[in-house]
Amino acid sequence: MTGSEKWVAFKTIAGKEIQRFLRIWVQTLIPPVITMSLYFIIFGNLIGRQIGDIHGFSYMKFIVPGLVLMAVISNAYANVVSSFYGAKFQRHIEEMMVSPVPVWIVLAGYVIGGVARGLMVGAVVTGVALFFTELHVAHPLLAMTIVTLTAVLFSIAGLINALFANSFDDITIIPTFVLTPLTYLGGVFYSIKMLPEFWQSVSRANPILYMIDGFRWGVLGTSDMNPWVSVGMITGFVVLFGALALTMLHKGFGIRT
């Protein structure tokens, strides 16, 4: 394929993915906003009054970065895993795989769709947060880097899950039993310095903790760990998961029968 043909293929796949979730925006964009609004009201407003300040910030302001990133993670992942598995289930992904389109373009197109949905939901949740508290982003470039890399990472992870999945039940296992616990235990609602030392050590084994903590540094300028460790770790996972996804796509894993 020529360069222009590859560009057309990439635009077609990415455009289809973006249009897919925009066409049903009531199902893809509104529910996360309602859920996060409830978090702000219940945790930030009601419970937060009893907790007081953390790291010099009101509890409401402290939880905003974690809730935004939680929305980005879940929506980037959900967009790709549902779309790619749907293509597998309807058996039209095979037409794309036998075409001359390189597998990296297929991967990039699906990832862009996941990133677009994740960032769009994140932006809307941030807008909702402004109704509850004031925000002044301390390090905009770092915050944007971390949230974008995180969306890329979980979009790739969603595609890998879809390749392994053999039924619609399989695409809900990882979000339910892995992502949700790791996210809730990733410092969204607390600083790990509030935990006993043993549980601080256990928490440091949770990769999502570094993502949320690094994003909190980018937004508020405070964190429990070095934010550049977060950037390096997320980048490493993106490279690792990206290489795995490309290898699986190239071999037709989970697609060829």
Secondary structure, DSSP 8 states (H G I E B T S, - for coil): --HHHHHHHHHHHHHHHHHHHHHTHHHHTHHHHHHHHHHIIIIIIIIHHHH--BTTB-HHHHHHHHHHHHHHHHHHHHHHHHHHHHHHHTT-HHHHHHSS--HHHHHHHHHHHHHHHHHHHHHHHHHHHTTTS----S-HHHHHHHHHHHHHHHHHHHHHHHHH-SSTTHHHHHIIIIIHHHHHTTTSSS-GGGS-HHHHHHHTT-HHHHHHHHHHHHHHS--SS-HHHHHHHHHHHHHHHHHHHHHHHHHTTTT--
